[in-house]
Amino acid sequence: MTGGYNGSNAFVDGYVQLVQGSTVNSTIVQIDRDGLIGSATFRPFIQLDNNVAPQMMNNINNFVF
């Protein structure tokens, strides 16, 4: 992740969240540009389809920040 983020867990810091997409087998990765400290809101970044449920993705080891 670029944009000045220097932390180790963007989920805990409020920069990234996973939500269910249009089906139970899809995930939307959302990004908040200023995390917990700012007033920006989460915006969709990418939708992952074909049996990629949020529960499957909800593991910090799936990501490198």
Backbone hydrogen bonds in HBPLUS format (Angstrom, degrees):
<---DONOR---> <-ACCEPTOR-->    atom                        ^
c    i                          cat <-CA-CA->   ^        H-A-AA   ^      H-
h    n   atom  resd res      DA  || num        DHA   H-A  angle D-A-AA Bond
n    s   type  num  typ     dist DA aas  dist angle  dist       angle   num
A0013-ASP N   A0009-ASN O   3.08 MM   4  6.29 158.0  2.13 151.7 158.6     1
A0015-TYR N   A0010-ALA O   2.81 MM   5  5.03 153.0  1.88 158.9 162.6     2
A0016-VAL N   A0010-ALA O   3.20 MM   6  5.57 147.7  2.31 125.1 122.7     3
A0014-GLY N   A0011-PHE O   3.16 MM   3  5.29 159.3  2.20 104.1 110.2     4
A0036-LEU N   A0013-ASP O   3.23 MM  23  6.24 150.0  2.33 155.7 148.9     5
A0032-ASP N   A0015-TYR O   2.80 MM  17  4.70 159.3  1.85 129.7 135.4     6
A0017-GLN N   A0030-GLN O   3.02 MM  13  5.31 152.4  2.10 142.2 146.6     7
A0030-GLN N   A0017-GLN O   2.89 MM  13  5.31 178.8  1.89 166.8 166.8     8
A0019-VAL N   A0028-ILE O   3.04 MM   9  5.29 160.8  2.07 147.1 153.4     9
A0028-ILE N   A0019-VAL O   2.78 MM   9  5.29 170.7  1.79 160.8 163.8    10
A0021-GLY N   A0026-SER O   2.93 MM   5  4.81 168.0  1.94 118.4 116.4    11
A0026-SER N   A0023-THR O   3.31 MM   3  5.52 142.8  2.45 118.0 113.8    12
A0052-VAL N   A0025-ASN O   3.01 MM  27  5.21 156.8  2.06 126.7 120.5    13
A0027-THR N   A0048-LEU O   2.84 MM  21  5.10 154.2  1.91 144.7 153.3    14
A0048-LEU N   A0027-THR O   2.66 MM  21  5.10 166.8  1.68 160.6 163.8    15
A0029-VAL N   A0046-ILE O   2.82 MM  17  5.42 164.2  1.85 169.3 171.3    16
A0045-PHE N   A0029-VAL O   2.76 MM  16  5.56 152.4  1.84 161.5 162.4    17
A0046-ILE N   A0029-VAL O   3.38 MM  17  5.42 153.4  2.45 136.8 143.5    18
A0031-ILE N   A0043-ARG O   2.89 MM  12  5.43 157.8  1.94 153.5 152.5    19
A0043-ARG N   A0031-ILE O   2.97 MM  12  5.43 152.4  2.05 129.7 136.1    20
A0035-GLY N   A0032-ASP O   3.34 MM   3  5.42 169.3  2.35 110.1 113.2    21
A0056-MET N   A0053-ALA O   2.94 MM   3  5.39 133.4  2.16 112.2 124.2    22
A0057-MET N   A0053-ALA O   3.31 MM   4  6.69 144.0  2.45 147.1 157.3    23
A0057-MET N   A0054-PRO O   3.12 MM   3  5.10 124.9  2.44  95.5 109.6    24
A0058-ASN N   A0054-PRO O   2.92 MM   4  5.93 130.0  2.18 148.7 161.6    25
A0059-ASN N   A0057-MET O   2.63 MM   2  5.61 137.4  1.81 114.0  99.2    26
A0062-ASN N   A0059-ASN O   2.85 MM   3  5.65 169.5  1.86 129.2 132.6    27
A0063-PHE N   A0060-ILE O   3.18 MM   3  5.67 166.5  2.20 116.5 119.6    28
